[in-house]
Amino acid sequence: MQIGVETAKAVDQRRVFVVDEDEITRAALQFMLHDEIETHELATPEEAYARGVDWLRPDVVLLGVSFLKARGPGLIGELAAKFPGVRILVVTDKSDETTAVAAMKAGAHGAVVKPLTLEGVRKKVDTILGRGGAAPLIQLSAMK
């Protein structure tokens, strides 16, 4: 365990799927979260569907915006149907805010805006899970 990791969170029994085409983003998010929550890196939504059967269902999906750009906001409903009760956060750059806003209108629960920071990502996941250490979800400028 790393310094600054809360033991109660580390044994929380919740799971995050990081689904992003970019291997570096997946690895960074997995590294930021794995000490406090079970985290799995997956390159496509289809890999997530295959992995998330029975007991391995995710509580949170961090979804790369590139999938939404390629497949449209309907992907949010598809994830929600495959994983009932899942919370979805879109991982996006400021330049893709419009796509992230469309995803939120389609049912995503928020966005993680790059550049990614350890504290910011952990607080966002804590917020979405209703855990201690949570912070308000960031409002994207396009939603105002």
C-alpha positions in Angstrom: 0.0 0.0 0.0 1.1 3.5 -0.7 1.4 6.3 1.9 -1.9 8.2 2.3 -4.1 5.3 1.4 -7.1 4.8 3.7 -7.4 1.2 4.8 -11.2 1.3 5.0 -11.3 2.3 1.3 -8.8 -0.4 0.3 -11.0 -3.1 1.7 -14.3 -1.6 0.4 -15.0 -4.5 -2.0 -15.9 -2.2 -4.9 -14.6 -2.3 -8.4 -13.7 0.1 -11.2 -13.3 -0.7 -14.8 -11.1 1.6 -16.7 -12.1 1.4 -20.4 -10.0 3.5 -22.7 -8.3 3.0 -26.1 -5.2 4.8 -24.8 -3.0 2.4 -23.0 -1.2 5.2 -21.1 -4.4 6.7 -19.8 -5.6 3.2 -18.7 -2.3 2.5 -16.9 -2.3 5.9 -15.2 -5.9 5.6 -13.9 -5.3 2.0 -12.8 -2.1 3.2 -10.9 -4.0 6.1 -9.3 -6.8 3.9 -8.0 -5.5 0.4 -7.4 -4.4 1.0 -3.8 -7.9 2.1 -2.7 -10.1 0.1 -5.0 -10.1 -3.0 -7.1 -9.3 -1.6 -10.6 -9.2 -3.4 -14.0 -7.8 -2.0 -17.3 -9.8 -2.9 -20.4 -9.2 -1.7 -24.0 -12.8 -1.9 -25.3 -16.3 -2.0 -24.0 -16.6 -5.5 -25.3 -13.7 -6.6 -23.1 -15.6 -5.0 -20.2 -18.7 -6.9 -21.0 -16.8 -10.2 -21.2 -15.0 -9.4 -17.9 -18.0 -8.1 -16.0 -20.0 -11.3 -15.7 -21.4 -12.6 -12.5 -19.4 -11.5 -9.5 -17.0 -9.3 -11.4 -19.5 -6.5 -12.2 -18.1 -3.0 -11.9 -19.4 -0.3 -9.6 -17.8 2.4 -11.7 -16.8 2.6 -15.3 -14.2 5.2 -16.3 -15.0 5.5 -20.0 -12.6 7.1 -22.5 -14.3 9.8 -24.6 -12.9 8.3 -27.8 -15.5 5.5 -27.6 -18.3 8.1 -27.4 -16.9 10.0 -30.3 -16.9 6.8 -32.4 -20.1 5.1 -31.2 -22.2 8.0 -29.9 -23.9 8.6 -26.6 -26.0 5.5 -26.9 -22.9 3.6 -25.5 -23.9 5.0 -22.1 -27.2 3.2 -22.2 -25.6 0.0 -23.4 -23.1 0.1 -20.5 -26.0 0.8 -18.1 -28.0 -2.2 -19.5 -25.0 -4.5 -19.3 -24.1 -3.4 -15.7 -27.3 -2.3 -13.9 -26.6 0.3 -11.2 -23.1 1.1 -12.6 -21.9 4.7 -12.3 -20.2 6.0 -15.4 -17.5 8.7 -15.6 -16.3 10.0 -18.9 -12.5 10.6 -19.2 -12.1 13.6 -21.4 -9.9 16.4 -22.6 -11.2 20.0 -22.4 -11.4 19.9 -26.2 -14.0 17.1 -26.1 -16.3 18.7 -23.5 -19.2 18.7 -26.0 -19.0 14.9 -26.3 -18.8 14.5 -22.5 -21.8 16.7 -22.0 -23.8 14.6 -24.5 -22.8 11.5 -22.6 -24.0 13.1 -19.4 -27.3 14.0 -21.0 -27.5 10.3 -22.0 -27.0 9.1 -18.4 -23.3 9.3 -17.6 -22.8 10.5 -14.0 -19.9 12.9 -14.5 -16.5 13.5 -16.2 -12.9 13.4 -15.3 -11.1 16.1 -17.2 -7.5 15.8 -18.2 -4.8 16.5 -17.0 -5.4 13.7 -14.5 -4.1 14.0 -11.0 -4.0 11.4 -8.2 -6.0 13.5 -5.8 -8.6 14.6 -8.4 -9.2 11.1 -9.8 -9.5 9.6 -6.3 -11.9 12.3 -5.1 -14.0 11.9 -8.2 -14.3 8.1 -7.7 -15.0 8.7 -4.0 -17.8 11.1 -5.0 -19.4 8.7 -7.4 -19.3 5.9 -4.8 -20.5 8.1 -2.0 -17.4 7.4 0.1 -15.5 9.7 2.5 -13.1 12.2 0.9 -15.5 13.0 -1.8 -15.6 16.3 -3.6 -18.3 17.9 -5.8 -18.4 16.7 -9.4 -16.8 19.1 -11.8 -19.2 21.0 -14.0 -18.2 21.3 -17.6 -18.4 24.7 -19.1 -20.7 23.5 -21.9 -23.3 22.5 -19.3 -23.9 26.0 -18.0 
